[in-house]
């Protein structure tokens, strides 16, 4: 078992470059501040988002 490739940390420690993407819920463009962010802030604040639609 060689862990030589796993010893170096993945790039997750790096600061995530903010990217523009389209919101999954309203399709409007927004800037995601982390890789898993797929919906805009306004949609996140809606109850629909909390229901788990984007799961
Ligand atoms: Zn949205």
mmCIF file of the protein (N, C-alpha, C, O) and its ligand, coordinates in Angstrom:
data_MODEL
# 
_entry.id   MODEL 
# 
loop_
_entity.id 
_entity.type 
_entity.pdbx_number_of_molecules 
1 polymer     1 
2 non-polymer 1 
# 
_entity_poly.entity_id                      1 
_entity_poly.type                           'polypeptide(L)' 
_entity_poly.nstd_linkage                   no 
_entity_poly.nstd_monomer                   no 
_entity_poly.pdbx_seq_one_letter_code       
;(UNK)(UNK)(UNK)(UNK)(UNK)(UNK)(UNK)(UNK)(UNK)(UNK)(UNK)(UNK)(UNK)(UNK)(UNK)(UNK)
(UNK)(UNK)(UNK)(UNK)(UNK)(UNK)(UNK)(UNK)(UNK)(UNK)(UNK)(UNK)(UNK)(UNK)(UNK)(UNK)
(UNK)(UNK)(UNK)(UNK)(UNK)(UNK)(UNK)(UNK)(UNK)(UNK)(UNK)(UNK)(UNK)(UNK)(UNK)(UNK)
(UNK)(UNK)(UNK)(UNK)(UNK)(UNK)(UNK)
;
_entity_poly.pdbx_seq_one_letter_code_can   XXXXXXXXXXXXXXXXXXXXXXXXXXXXXXXXXXXXXXXXXXXXXXXXXXXXXXX 
_entity_poly.pdbx_strand_id                 A 
# 
loop_
_entity_poly_seq.entity_id 
_entity_poly_seq.num 
_entity_poly_seq.mon_id 
_entity_poly_seq.hetero 
1 1  UNK n 
1 2  UNK n 
1 3  UNK n 
1 4  UNK n 
1 5  UNK n 
1 6  UNK n 
1 7  UNK n 
1 8  UNK n 
1 9  UNK n 
1 10 UNK n 
1 11 UNK n 
1 12 UNK n 
1 13 UNK n 
1 14 UNK n 
1 15 UNK n 
1 16 UNK n 
1 17 UNK n 
1 18 UNK n 
1 19 UNK n 
1 20 UNK n 
1 21 UNK n 
1 22 UNK n 
1 23 UNK n 
1 24 UNK n 
1 25 UNK n 
1 26 UNK n 
1 27 UNK n 
1 28 UNK n 
1 29 UNK n 
1 30 UNK n 
1 31 UNK n 
1 32 UNK n 
1 33 UNK n 
1 34 UNK n 
1 35 UNK n 
1 36 UNK n 
1 37 UNK n 
1 38 UNK n 
1 39 UNK n 
1 40 UNK n 
1 41 UNK n 
1 42 UNK n 
1 43 UNK n 
1 44 UNK n 
1 45 UNK n 
1 46 UNK n 
1 47 UNK n 
1 48 UNK n 
1 49 UNK n 
1 50 UNK n 
1 51 UNK n 
1 52 UNK n 
1 53 UNK n 
1 54 UNK n 
1 55 UNK n 
# 
loop_
_struct_asym.id 
_struct_asym.entity_id 
A 1 
B 2 
# 
loop_
_chem_comp.id 
_chem_comp.type 
_chem_comp.mon_nstd_flag 
UNK 'L-peptide linking' . 
ZN  non-polymer         . 
# 
_pdbx_entity_nonpoly.entity_id   2 
_pdbx_entity_nonpoly.name        ? 
_pdbx_entity_nonpoly.comp_id     ZN 
# 
_pdbx_nonpoly_scheme.asym_id         B 
_pdbx_nonpoly_scheme.entity_id       2 
_pdbx_nonpoly_scheme.mon_id          ZN 
_pdbx_nonpoly_scheme.ndb_seq_num     1 
_pdbx_nonpoly_scheme.pdb_seq_num     101 
_pdbx_nonpoly_scheme.auth_seq_num    101 
_pdbx_nonpoly_scheme.pdb_mon_id      ZN 
_pdbx_nonpoly_scheme.auth_mon_id     ZN 
_pdbx_nonpoly_scheme.pdb_strand_id   A 
_pdbx_nonpoly_scheme.pdb_ins_code    . 
# 
loop_
_atom_site.group_PDB 
_atom_site.id 
_atom_site.type_symbol 
_atom_site.label_atom_id 
_atom_site.label_alt_id 
_atom_site.label_comp_id 
_atom_site.label_asym_id 
_atom_site.label_entity_id 
_atom_site.label_seq_id 
_atom_site.pdbx_PDB_ins_code 
_atom_site.Cartn_x 
_atom_site.Cartn_y 
_atom_site.Cartn_z 
_atom_site.occupancy 
_atom_site.B_iso_or_equiv 
_atom_site.pdbx_formal_charge 
_atom_site.auth_seq_id 
_atom_site.auth_comp_id 
_atom_site.auth_asym_id 
_atom_site.auth_atom_id 
_atom_site.pdbx_PDB_model_num 
ATOM   1   N  N  . UNK A 1 1  ? 0.838   -1.210 0.000   1.00 0.00 ? 1   UNK A N  1 
ATOM   2   C  CA . UNK A 1 1  ? 0.000   0.000  0.000   1.00 0.00 ? 1   UNK A CA 1 
ATOM   3   C  C  . UNK A 1 1  ? 0.872   1.259  0.000   1.00 0.00 ? 1   UNK A C  1 
ATOM   4   O  O  . UNK A 1 1  ? 1.551   1.544  0.986   1.00 0.00 ? 1   UNK A O  1 
ATOM   5   N  N  . UNK A 1 2  ? 0.853   1.960  -1.032  1.00 0.00 ? 2   UNK A N  1 
ATOM   6   C  CA . UNK A 1 2  ? 1.679   3.165  -1.112  1.00 0.00 ? 2   UNK A CA 1 
ATOM   7   C  C  . UNK A 1 2  ? 0.818   4.414  -0.965  1.00 0.00 ? 2   UNK A C  1 
ATOM   8   O  O  . UNK A 1 2  ? -0.063  4.698  -1.777  1.00 0.00 ? 2   UNK A O  1 
ATOM   9   N  N  . UNK A 1 3  ? 1.106   5.129  0.080   1.00 0.00 ? 3   UNK A N  1 
ATOM   10  C  CA . UNK A 1 3  ? 0.342   6.357  0.301   1.00 0.00 ? 3   UNK A CA 1 
ATOM   11  C  C  . UNK A 1 3  ? 1.099   7.589  -0.164  1.00 0.00 ? 3   UNK A C  1 
ATOM   12  O  O  . UNK A 1 3  ? 0.749   8.719  0.177   1.00 0.00 ? 3   UNK A O  1 
ATOM   13  N  N  . UNK A 1 4  ? 2.110   7.360  -0.923  1.00 0.00 ? 4   UNK A N  1 
ATOM   14  C  CA . UNK A 1 4  ? 2.969   8.482  -1.301  1.00 0.00 ? 4   UNK A CA 1 
ATOM   15  C  C  . UNK A 1 4  ? 2.176   9.587  -2.000  1.00 0.00 ? 4   UNK A C  1 
ATOM   16  O  O  . UNK A 1 4  ? 2.479   10.772 -1.863  1.00 0.00 ? 4   UNK A O  1 
ATOM   17  N  N  . UNK A 1 5  ? 1.172   9.178  -2.737  1.00 0.00 ? 5   UNK A N  1 
ATOM   18  C  CA . UNK A 1 5  ? 0.416   10.209 -3.450  1.00 0.00 ? 5   UNK A CA 1 
ATOM   19  C  C  . UNK A 1 5  ? -0.616  10.864 -2.548  1.00 0.00 ? 5   UNK A C  1 
ATOM   20  O  O  . UNK A 1 5  ? -1.136  11.938 -2.850  1.00 0.00 ? 5   UNK A O  1 
ATOM   21  N  N  . UNK A 1 6  ? -0.899  10.208 -1.453  1.00 0.00 ? 6   UNK A N  1 
ATOM   22  C  CA . UNK A 1 6  ? -1.938  10.747 -0.582  1.00 0.00 ? 6   UNK A CA 1 
ATOM   23  C  C  . UNK A 1 6  ? -1.363  11.601 0.547   1.00 0.00 ? 6   UNK A C  1 
ATOM   24  O  O  . UNK A 1 6  ? -2.093  12.265 1.283   1.00 0.00 ? 6   UNK A O  1 
ATOM   25  N  N  . UNK A 1 7  ? -0.051  11.564 0.658   1.00 0.00 ? 7   UNK A N  1 
ATOM   26  C  CA . UNK A 1 7  ? 0.567   12.337 1.726   1.00 0.00 ? 7   UNK A CA 1 
ATOM   27  C  C  . UNK A 1 7  ? 0.429   13.837 1.504   1.00 0.00 ? 7   UNK A C  1 
ATOM   28  O  O  . UNK A 1 7  ? 0.233   14.614 2.438   1.00 0.00 ? 7   UNK A O  1 
ATOM   29  N  N  . UNK A 1 8  ? 0.538   14.206 0.258   1.00 0.00 ? 8   UNK A N  1 
ATOM   30  C  CA . UNK A 1 8  ? 0.367   15.625 -0.034  1.00 0.00 ? 8   UNK A CA 1 
ATOM   31  C  C  . UNK A 1 8  ? -1.107  15.980 0.021   1.00 0.00 ? 8   UNK A C  1 
ATOM   32  O  O  . UNK A 1 8  ? -1.951  15.293 -0.555  1.00 0.00 ? 8   UNK A O  1 
ATOM   33  N  N  . UNK A 1 9  ? -1.391  17.026 0.698   1.00 0.00 ? 9   UNK A N  1 
ATOM   34  C  CA . UNK A 1 9  ? -2.786  17.419 0.846   1.00 0.00 ? 9   UNK A CA 1 
ATOM   35  C  C  . UNK A 1 9  ? -3.378  17.839 -0.490  1.00 0.00 ? 9   UNK A C  1 
ATOM   36  O  O  . UNK A 1 9  ? -2.685  18.405 -1.336  1.00 0.00 ? 9   UNK A O  1 
ATOM   37  N  N  . UNK A 1 10 ? -4.636  17.564 -0.671  1.00 0.00 ? 10  UNK A N  1 
ATOM   38  C  CA . UNK A 1 10 ? -5.320  18.052 -1.868  1.00 0.00 ? 10  UNK A CA 1 
ATOM   39  C  C  . UNK A 1 10 ? -5.395  19.563 -1.856  1.00 0.00 ? 10  UNK A C  1 
ATOM   40  O  O  . UNK A 1 10 ? -5.009  20.218 -0.887  1.00 0.00 ? 10  UNK A O  1 
ATOM   41  N  N  . UNK A 1 11 ? -5.889  20.091 -2.929  1.00 0.00 ? 11  UNK A N  1 
ATOM   42  C  CA . UNK A 1 11 ? -5.887  21.541 -3.054  1.00 0.00 ? 11  UNK A CA 1 
ATOM   43  C  C  . UNK A 1 11 ? -6.999  22.201 -2.253  1.00 0.00 ? 11  UNK A C  1 
ATOM   44  O  O  . UNK A 1 11 ? -7.242  23.401 -2.377  1.00 0.00 ? 11  UNK A O  1 
ATOM   45  N  N  . UNK A 1 12 ? -7.659  21.414 -1.443  1.00 0.00 ? 12  UNK A N  1 
ATOM   46  C  CA . UNK A 1 12 ? -8.811  21.960 -0.728  1.00 0.00 ? 12  UNK A CA 1 
ATOM   47  C  C  . UNK A 1 12 ? -8.398  23.051 0.257   1.00 0.00 ? 12  UNK A C  1 
ATOM   48  O  O  . UNK A 1 12 ? -9.219  23.856 0.697   1.00 0.00 ? 12  UNK A O  1 
ATOM   49  N  N  . UNK A 1 13 ? -7.110  23.062 0.591   1.00 0.00 ? 13  UNK A N  1 
ATOM   50  C  CA . UNK A 1 13 ? -6.672  24.081 1.535   1.00 0.00 ? 13  UNK A CA 1 
ATOM   51  C  C  . UNK A 1 13 ? -6.529  25.444 0.884   1.00 0.00 ? 13  UNK A C  1 
ATOM   52  O  O  . UNK A 1 13 ? -6.514  26.485 1.541   1.00 0.00 ? 13  UNK A O  1 
ATOM   53  N  N  . UNK A 1 14 ? -6.428  25.393 -0.389  1.00 0.00 ? 14  UNK A N  1 
ATOM   54  C  CA . UNK A 1 14 ? -6.288  26.664 -1.096  1.00 0.00 ? 14  UNK A CA 1 
ATOM   55  C  C  . UNK A 1 14 ? -7.575  27.471 -1.006  1.00 0.00 ? 14  UNK A C  1 
ATOM   56  O  O  . UNK A 1 14 ? -8.664  26.926 -0.826  1.00 0.00 ? 14  UNK A O  1 
ATOM   57  N  N  . UNK A 1 15 ? -7.425  28.741 -1.131  1.00 0.00 ? 15  UNK A N  1 
ATOM   58  C  CA . UNK A 1 15 ? -8.607  29.598 -1.173  1.00 0.00 ? 15  UNK A CA 1 
ATOM   59  C  C  . UNK A 1 15 ? -9.345  29.342 -2.476  1.00 0.00 ? 15  UNK A C  1 
ATOM   60  O  O  . UNK A 1 15 ? -8.765  29.359 -3.562  1.00 0.00 ? 15  UNK A O  1 
ATOM   61  N  N  . UNK A 1 16 ? -10.595 29.113 -2.336  1.00 0.00 ? 16  UNK A N  1 
ATOM   62  C  CA . UNK A 1 16 ? -11.390 28.815 -3.526  1.00 0.00 ? 16  UNK A CA 1 
ATOM   63  C  C  . UNK A 1 16 ? -11.568 30.065 -4.369  1.00 0.00 ? 16  UNK A C  1 
ATOM   64  O  O  . UNK A 1 16 ? -11.941 31.132 -3.880  1.00 0.00 ? 16  UNK A O  1 
ATOM   65  N  N  . UNK A 1 17 ? -11.291 29.896 -5.634  1.00 0.00 ? 17  UNK A N  1 
ATOM   66  C  CA . UNK A 1 17 ? -11.518 31.025 -6.529  1.00 0.00 ? 17  UNK A CA 1 
ATOM   67  C  C  . UNK A 1 17 ? -12.998 31.187 -6.774  1.00 0.00 ? 17  UNK A C  1 
ATOM   68  O  O  . UNK A 1 17 ? -13.666 30.258 -7.227  1.00 0.00 ? 17  UNK A O  1 
ATOM   69  N  N  . UNK A 1 18 ? -13.491 32.318 -6.488  1.00 0.00 ? 18  UNK A N  1 
ATOM   70  C  CA . UNK A 1 18 ? -14.919 32.535 -6.686  1.00 0.00 ? 18  UNK A CA 1 
ATOM   71  C  C  . UNK A 1 18 ? -15.258 32.459 -8.167  1.00 0.00 ? 18  UNK A C  1 
ATOM   72  O  O  . UNK A 1 18 ? -14.628 33.086 -9.019  1.00 0.00 ? 18  UNK A O  1 
ATOM   73  N  N  . UNK A 1 19 ? -16.265 31.676 -8.423  1.00 0.00 ? 19  UNK A N  1 
ATOM   74  C  CA . UNK A 1 19 ? -16.655 31.477 -9.811  1.00 0.00 ? 19  UNK A CA 1 
ATOM   75  C  C  . UNK A 1 19 ? -18.088 31.918 -10.041 1.00 0.00 ? 19  UNK A C  1 
ATOM   76  O  O  . UNK A 1 19 ? -18.933 31.904 -9.145  1.00 0.00 ? 19  UNK A O  1 
ATOM   77  N  N  . UNK A 1 20 ? -18.312 32.298 -11.246 1.00 0.00 ? 20  UNK A N  1 
ATOM   78  C  CA . UNK A 1 20 ? -19.681 32.623 -11.613 1.00 0.00 ? 20  UNK A CA 1 
ATOM   79  C  C  . UNK A 1 20 ? -20.371 31.371 -12.106 1.00 0.00 ? 20  UNK A C  1 
ATOM   80  O  O  . UNK A 1 20 ? -19.837 30.621 -12.923 1.00 0.00 ? 20  UNK A O  1 
ATOM   81  N  N  . UNK A 1 21 ? -21.551 31.165 -11.597 1.00 0.00 ? 21  UNK A N  1 
ATOM   82  C  CA . UNK A 1 21 ? -22.326 30.034 -12.089 1.00 0.00 ? 21  UNK A CA 1 
ATOM   83  C  C  . UNK A 1 21 ? -23.794 30.392 -12.063 1.00 0.00 ? 21  UNK A C  1 
ATOM   84  O  O  . UNK A 1 21 ? -24.215 31.399 -11.494 1.00 0.00 ? 21  UNK A O  1 
ATOM   85  N  N  . UNK A 1 22 ? -24.539 29.538 -12.694 1.00 0.00 ? 22  UNK A N  1 
ATOM   86  C  CA . UNK A 1 22 ? -25.964 29.810 -12.725 1.00 0.00 ? 22  UNK A CA 1 
ATOM   87  C  C  . UNK A 1 22 ? -26.664 29.078 -11.600 1.00 0.00 ? 22  UNK A C  1 
ATOM   88  O  O  . UNK A 1 22 ? -26.413 27.898 -11.353 1.00 0.00 ? 22  UNK A O  1 
ATOM   89  N  N  . UNK A 1 23 ? -27.523 29.778 -10.938 1.00 0.00 ? 23  UNK A N  1 
ATOM   90  C  CA . UNK A 1 23 ? -28.257 29.200 -9.832  1.00 0.00 ? 23  UNK A CA 1 
ATOM   91  C  C  . UNK A 1 23 ? -29.119 28.035 -10.321 1.00 0.00 ? 23  UNK A C  1 
ATOM   92  O  O  . UNK A 1 23 ? -29.780 28.127 -11.355 1.00 0.00 ? 23  UNK A O  1 
ATOM   93  N  N  . UNK A 1 24 ? -29.098 26.954 -9.568  1.00 0.00 ? 24  UNK A N  1 
ATOM   94  C  CA . UNK A 1 24 ? -29.871 25.775 -9.956  1.00 0.00 ? 24  UNK A CA 1 
ATOM   95  C  C  . UNK A 1 24 ? -31.363 26.024 -9.814  1.00 0.00 ? 24  UNK A C  1 
ATOM   96  O  O  . UNK A 1 24 ? -32.180 25.353 -10.444 1.00 0.00 ? 24  UNK A O  1 
ATOM   97  N  N  . UNK A 1 25 ? -31.697 26.969 -9.002  1.00 0.00 ? 25  UNK A N  1 
ATOM   98  C  CA . UNK A 1 25 ? -33.114 27.157 -8.724  1.00 0.00 ? 25  UNK A CA 1 
ATOM   99  C  C  . UNK A 1 25 ? -33.739 28.264 -9.559  1.00 0.00 ? 25  UNK A C  1 
ATOM   100 O  O  . UNK A 1 25 ? -34.847 28.102 -10.069 1.00 0.00 ? 25  UNK A O  1 
ATOM   101 N  N  . UNK A 1 26 ? -33.046 29.377 -9.702  1.00 0.00 ? 26  UNK A N  1 
ATOM   102 C  CA . UNK A 1 26 ? -33.644 30.480 -10.448 1.00 0.00 ? 26  UNK A CA 1 
ATOM   103 C  C  . UNK A 1 26 ? -32.875 30.771 -11.736 1.00 0.00 ? 26  UNK A C  1 
ATOM   104 O  O  . UNK A 1 26 ? -33.262 31.648 -12.509 1.00 0.00 ? 26  UNK A O  1 
ATOM   105 N  N  . UNK A 1 27 ? -31.796 30.040 -11.963 1.00 0.00 ? 27  UNK A N  1 
ATOM   106 C  CA . UNK A 1 27 ? -31.029 30.157 -13.204 1.00 0.00 ? 27  UNK A CA 1 
ATOM   107 C  C  . UNK A 1 27 ? -30.374 31.514 -13.393 1.00 0.00 ? 27  UNK A C  1 
ATOM   108 O  O  . UNK A 1 27 ? -29.855 31.808 -14.470 1.00 0.00 ? 27  UNK A O  1 
ATOM   109 N  N  . UNK A 1 28 ? -30.392 32.319 -12.387 1.00 0.00 ? 28  UNK A N  1 
ATOM   110 C  CA . UNK A 1 28 ? -29.718 33.600 -12.527 1.00 0.00 ? 28  UNK A CA 1 
ATOM   111 C  C  . UNK A 1 28 ? -28.253 33.456 -12.147 1.00 0.00 ? 28  UNK A C  1 
ATOM   112 O  O  . UNK A 1 28 ? -27.885 32.601 -11.341 1.00 0.00 ? 28  UNK A O  1 
ATOM   113 N  N  . UNK A 1 29 ? -27.432 34.298 -12.736 1.00 0.00 ? 29  UNK A N  1 
ATOM   114 C  CA . UNK A 1 29 ? -26.009 34.181 -12.489 1.00 0.00 ? 29  UNK A CA 1 
ATOM   115 C  C  . UNK A 1 29 ? -25.649 34.744 -11.119 1.00 0.00 ? 29  UNK A C  1 
ATOM   116 O  O  . UNK A 1 29 ? -26.133 35.800 -10.710 1.00 0.00 ? 29  UNK A O  1 
ATOM   117 N  N  . UNK A 1 30 ? -24.793 34.013 -10.432 1.00 0.00 ? 30  UNK A N  1 
ATOM   118 C  CA . UNK A 1 30 ? -24.320 34.508 -9.147  1.00 0.00 ? 30  UNK A CA 1 
ATOM   119 C  C  . UNK A 1 30 ? -22.885 34.065 -8.963  1.00 0.00 ? 30  UNK A C  1 
ATOM   120 O  O  . UNK A 1 30 ? -22.374 33.255 -9.737  1.00 0.00 ? 30  UNK A O  1 
ATOM   121 N  N  . UNK A 1 31 ? -22.241 34.587 -7.952  1.00 0.00 ? 31  UNK A N  1 
ATOM   122 C  CA . UNK A 1 31 ? -20.859 34.205 -7.681  1.00 0.00 ? 31  UNK A CA 1 
ATOM   123 C  C  . UNK A 1 31 ? -20.826 33.246 -6.509  1.00 0.00 ? 31  UNK A C  1 
ATOM   124 O  O  . UNK A 1 31 ? -21.196 33.592 -5.387  1.00 0.00 ? 31  UNK A O  1 
ATOM   125 N  N  . UNK A 1 32 ? -20.381 32.044 -6.790  1.00 0.00 ? 32  UNK A N  1 
ATOM   126 C  CA . UNK A 1 32 ? -20.306 31.064 -5.710  1.00 0.00 ? 32  UNK A CA 1 
ATOM   127 C  C  . UNK A 1 32 ? -19.007 31.247 -4.954  1.00 0.00 ? 32  UNK A C  1 
ATOM   128 O  O  . UNK A 1 32 ? -17.949 31.438 -5.554  1.00 0.00 ? 32  UNK A O  1 
ATOM   129 N  N  . UNK A 1 33 ? -19.088 31.188 -3.668  1.00 0.00 ? 33  UNK A N  1 
ATOM   130 C  CA . UNK A 1 33 ? -17.903 31.436 -2.847  1.00 0.00 ? 33  UNK A CA 1 
ATOM   131 C  C  . UNK A 1 33 ? -17.224 30.143 -2.434  1.00 0.00 ? 33  UNK A C  1 
ATOM   132 O  O  . UNK A 1 33 ? -16.160 30.171 -1.815  1.00 0.00 ? 33  UNK A O  1 
ATOM   133 N  N  . UNK A 1 34 ? -17.818 29.027 -2.763  1.00 0.00 ? 34  UNK A N  1 
ATOM   134 C  CA . UNK A 1 34 ? -17.176 27.740 -2.488  1.00 0.00 ? 34  UNK A CA 1 
ATOM   135 C  C  . UNK A 1 34 ? -17.674 26.717 -3.501  1.00 0.00 ? 34  UNK A C  1 
ATOM   136 O  O  . UNK A 1 34 ? -18.745 26.891 -4.083  1.00 0.00 ? 34  UNK A O  1 
ATOM   137 N  N  . UNK A 1 35 ? -16.895 25.635 -3.718  1.00 0.00 ? 35  UNK A N  1 
ATOM   138 C  CA . UNK A 1 35 ? -17.172 24.682 -4.788  1.00 0.00 ? 35  UNK A CA 1 
ATOM   139 C  C  . UNK A 1 35 ? -18.572 24.090 -4.768  1.00 0.00 ? 35  UNK A C  1 
ATOM   140 O  O  . UNK A 1 35 ? -19.140 23.812 -5.824  1.00 0.00 ? 35  UNK A O  1 
ATOM   141 N  N  . UNK A 1 36 ? -19.126 23.898 -3.603  1.00 0.00 ? 36  UNK A N  1 
ATOM   142 C  CA . UNK A 1 36 ? -20.422 23.228 -3.536  1.00 0.00 ? 36  UNK A CA 1 
ATOM   143 C  C  . UNK A 1 36 ? -21.601 24.165 -3.637  1.00 0.00 ? 36  UNK A C  1 
ATOM   144 O  O  . UNK A 1 36 ? -22.755 23.739 -3.580  1.00 0.00 ? 36  UNK A O  1 
ATOM   145 N  N  . UNK A 1 37 ? -21.312 25.422 -3.786  1.00 0.00 ? 37  UNK A N  1 
ATOM   146 C  CA . UNK A 1 37 ? -22.405 26.373 -3.808  1.00 0.00 ? 37  UNK A CA 1 
ATOM   147 C  C  . UNK A 1 37 ? -23.033 26.407 -5.192  1.00 0.00 ? 37  UNK A C  1 
ATOM   148 O  O  . UNK A 1 37 ? -22.379 26.763 -6.173  1.00 0.00 ? 37  UNK A O  1 
ATOM   149 N  N  . UNK A 1 38 ? -24.281 26.041 -5.263  1.00 0.00 ? 38  UNK A N  1 
ATOM   150 C  CA . UNK A 1 38 ? -24.929 25.942 -6.576  1.00 0.00 ? 38  UNK A CA 1 
ATOM   151 C  C  . UNK A 1 38 ? -26.153 26.824 -6.686  1.00 0.00 ? 38  UNK A C  1 
ATOM   152 O  O  . UNK A 1 38 ? -26.722 26.968 -7.769  1.00 0.00 ? 38  UNK A O  1 
ATOM   153 N  N  . UNK A 1 39 ? -26.557 27.404 -5.601  1.00 0.00 ? 39  UNK A N  1 
ATOM   154 C  CA . UNK A 1 39 ? -27.719 28.278 -5.662  1.00 0.00 ? 39  UNK A CA 1 
ATOM   155 C  C  . UNK A 1 39 ? -27.350 29.653 -5.117  1.00 0.00 ? 39  UNK A C  1 
ATOM   156 O  O  . UNK A 1 39 ? -26.474 29.781 -4.261  1.00 0.00 ? 39  UNK A O  1 
ATOM   157 N  N  . UNK A 1 40 ? -28.019 30.658 -5.614  1.00 0.00 ? 40  UNK A N  1 
ATOM   158 C  CA . UNK A 1 40 ? -27.696 32.010 -5.187  1.00 0.00 ? 40  UNK A CA 1 
ATOM   159 C  C  . UNK A 1 40 ? -28.171 32.262 -3.757  1.00 0.00 ? 40  UNK A C  1 
ATOM   160 O  O  . UNK A 1 40 ? -28.946 31.493 -3.189  1.00 0.00 ? 40  UNK A O  1 
ATOM   161 N  N  . UNK A 1 41 ? -27.692 33.333 -3.215  1.00 0.00 ? 41  UNK A N  1 
ATOM   162 C  CA . UNK A 1 41 ? -27.997 33.626 -1.816  1.00 0.00 ? 41  UNK A CA 1 
ATOM   163 C  C  . UNK A 1 41 ? -29.489 33.801 -1.589  1.00 0.00 ? 41  UNK A C  1 
ATOM   164 O  O  . UNK A 1 41 ? -30.031 33.348 -0.581  1.00 0.00 ? 41  UNK A O  1 
ATOM   165 N  N  . UNK A 1 42 ? -30.139 34.452 -2.520  1.00 0.00 ? 42  UNK A N  1 
ATOM   166 C  CA . UNK A 1 42 ? -31.560 34.713 -2.326  1.00 0.00 ? 42  UNK A CA 1 
ATOM   167 C  C  . UNK A 1 42 ? -32.347 33.406 -2.318  1.00 0.00 ? 42  UNK A C  1 
ATOM   168 O  O  . UNK A 1 42 ? -33.304 33.261 -1.557  1.00 0.00 ? 42  UNK A O  1 
ATOM   169 N  N  . UNK A 1 43 ? -31.951 32.465 -3.153  1.00 0.00 ? 43  UNK A N  1 
ATOM   170 C  CA . UNK A 1 43 ? -32.651 31.182 -3.174  1.00 0.00 ? 43  UNK A CA 1 
ATOM   171 C  C  . UNK A 1 43 ? -32.324 30.373 -1.918  1.00 0.00 ? 43  UNK A C  1 
ATOM   172 O  O  . UNK A 1 43 ? -33.162 29.639 -1.395  1.00 0.00 ? 43  UNK A O  1 
ATOM   173 N  N  . UNK A 1 44 ? -31.113 30.524 -1.461  1.00 0.00 ? 44  UNK A N  1 
ATOM   174 C  CA . UNK A 1 44 ? -30.729 29.793 -0.254  1.00 0.00 ? 44  UNK A CA 1 
ATOM   175 C  C  . UNK A 1 44 ? -31.587 30.198 0.935   1.00 0.00 ? 44  UNK A C  1 
ATOM   176 O  O  . UNK A 1 44 ? -31.860 29.403 1.834   1.00 0.00 ? 44  UNK A O  1 
ATOM   177 N  N  . UNK A 1 45 ? -31.997 31.448 0.910   1.00 0.00 ? 45  UNK A N  1 
ATOM   178 C  CA . UNK A 1 45 ? -32.763 31.953 2.041   1.00 0.00 ? 45  UNK A CA 1 
ATOM   179 C  C  . UNK A 1 45 ? -34.222 31.541 1.957   1.00 0.00 ? 45  UNK A C  1 
ATOM   180 O  O  . UNK A 1 45 ? -34.987 31.744 2.899   1.00 0.00 ? 45  UNK A O  1 
ATOM   181 N  N  . UNK A 1 46 ? -34.597 30.971 0.846   1.00 0.00 ? 46  UNK A N  1 
ATOM   182 C  CA . UNK A 1 46 ? -35.980 30.540 0.723   1.00 0.00 ? 46  UNK A CA 1 
ATOM   183 C  C  . UNK A 1 46 ? -36.198 29.211 1.431   1.00 0.00 ? 46  UNK A C  1 
ATOM   184 O  O  . UNK A 1 46 ? -35.260 28.441 1.637   1.00 0.00 ? 46  UNK A O  1 
ATOM   185 N  N  . UNK A 1 47 ? -37.408 28.962 1.789   1.00 0.00 ? 47  UNK A N  1 
ATOM   186 C  CA . UNK A 1 47 ? -37.705 27.720 2.487   1.00 0.00 ? 47  UNK A CA 1 
ATOM   187 C  C  . UNK A 1 47 ? -37.582 26.532 1.543   1.00 0.00 ? 47  UNK A C  1 
ATOM   188 O  O  . UNK A 1 47 ? -37.289 25.415 1.970   1.00 0.00 ? 47  UNK A O  1 
ATOM   189 N  N  . UNK A 1 48 ? -37.806 26.779 0.265   1.00 0.00 ? 48  UNK A N  1 
ATOM   190 C  CA . UNK A 1 48 ? -37.742 25.698 -0.713  1.00 0.00 ? 48  UNK A CA 1 
ATOM   191 C  C  . UNK A 1 48 ? -36.364 25.044 -0.699  1.00 0.00 ? 48  UNK A C  1 
ATOM   192 O  O  . UNK A 1 48 ? -36.240 23.825 -0.809  1.00 0.00 ? 48  UNK A O  1 
ATOM   193 N  N  . UNK A 1 49 ? -35.341 25.868 -0.564  1.00 0.00 ? 49  UNK A N  1 
ATOM   194 C  CA . UNK A 1 49 ? -33.975 25.345 -0.534  1.00 0.00 ? 49  UNK A CA 1 
ATOM   195 C  C  . UNK A 1 49 ? -33.787 24.436 0.667   1.00 0.00 ? 49  UNK A C  1 
ATOM   196 O  O  . UNK A 1 49 ? -33.103 23.415 0.588   1.00 0.00 ? 49  UNK A O  1 
ATOM   197 N  N  . UNK A 1 50 ? -34.381 24.805 1.748   1.00 0.00 ? 50  UNK A N  1 
ATOM   198 C  CA . UNK A 1 50 ? -34.210 24.003 2.966   1.00 0.00 ? 50  UNK A CA 1 
ATOM   199 C  C  . UNK A 1 50 ? -34.986 22.693 2.904   1.00 0.00 ? 50  UNK A C  1 
ATOM   200 O  O  . UNK A 1 50 ? -34.716 21.757 3.658   1.00 0.00 ? 50  UNK A O  1 
ATOM   201 N  N  . UNK A 1 51 ? -35.941 22.645 2.004   1.00 0.00 ? 51  UNK A N  1 
ATOM   202 C  CA . UNK A 1 51 ? -36.707 21.403 1.870   1.00 0.00 ? 51  UNK A CA 1 
ATOM   203 C  C  . UNK A 1 51 ? -35.848 20.317 1.237   1.00 0.00 ? 51  UNK A C  1 
ATOM   204 O  O  . UNK A 1 51 ? -36.192 19.136 1.284   1.00 0.00 ? 51  UNK A O  1 
ATOM   205 N  N  . UNK A 1 52 ? -34.734 20.721 0.649   1.00 0.00 ? 52  UNK A N  1 
ATOM   206 C  CA . UNK A 1 52 ? -33.829 19.735 0.088   1.00 0.00 ? 52  UNK A CA 1 
ATOM   207 C  C  . UNK A 1 52 ? -34.021 19.485 -1.398  1.00 0.00 ? 52  UNK A C  1 
ATOM   208 O  O  . UNK A 1 52 ? -33.696 18.411 -1.905  1.00 0.00 ? 52  UNK A O  1 
ATOM   209 N  N  . UNK A 1 53 ? -34.542 20.467 -2.078  1.00 0.00 ? 53  UNK A N  1 
ATOM   210 C  CA . UNK A 1 53 ? -34.778 20.313 -3.513  1.00 0.00 ? 53  UNK A CA 1 
ATOM   211 C  C  . UNK A 1 53 ? -33.475 20.074 -4.257  1.00 0.00 ? 53  UNK A C  1 
ATOM   212 O  O  . UNK A 1 53 ? -33.422 19.279 -5.196  1.00 0.00 ? 53  UNK A O  1 
ATOM   213 N  N  . UNK A 1 54 ? -32.443 20.755 -3.841  1.00 0.00 ? 54  UNK A N  1 
ATOM   214 C  CA . UNK A 1 54 ? -31.183 20.675 -4.563  1.00 0.00 ? 54  UNK A CA 1 
ATOM   215 C  C  . UNK A 1 54 ? -30.332 19.491 -4.112  1.00 0.00 ? 54  UNK A C  1 
ATOM   216 O  O  . UNK A 1 54 ? -29.173 19.370 -4.510  1.00 0.00 ? 54  UNK A O  1 
ATOM   217 N  N  . UNK A 1 55 ? -30.886 18.645 -3.308  1.00 0.00 ? 55  UNK A N  1 
ATOM   218 C  CA . UNK A 1 55 ? -30.125 17.502 -2.835  1.00 0.00 ? 55  UNK A CA 1 
ATOM   219 C  C  . UNK A 1 55 ? -30.037 16.477 -3.945  1.00 0.00 ? 55  UNK A C  1 
ATOM   220 O  O  . UNK A 1 55 ? -29.432 15.421 -3.763  1.00 0.00 ? 55  UNK A O  1 
HETATM 221 ZN ZN . ZN  B 2 .  ? -31.312 31.579 -7.283  1.00 0.00 ? 101 ZN  A ZN 1 
# 
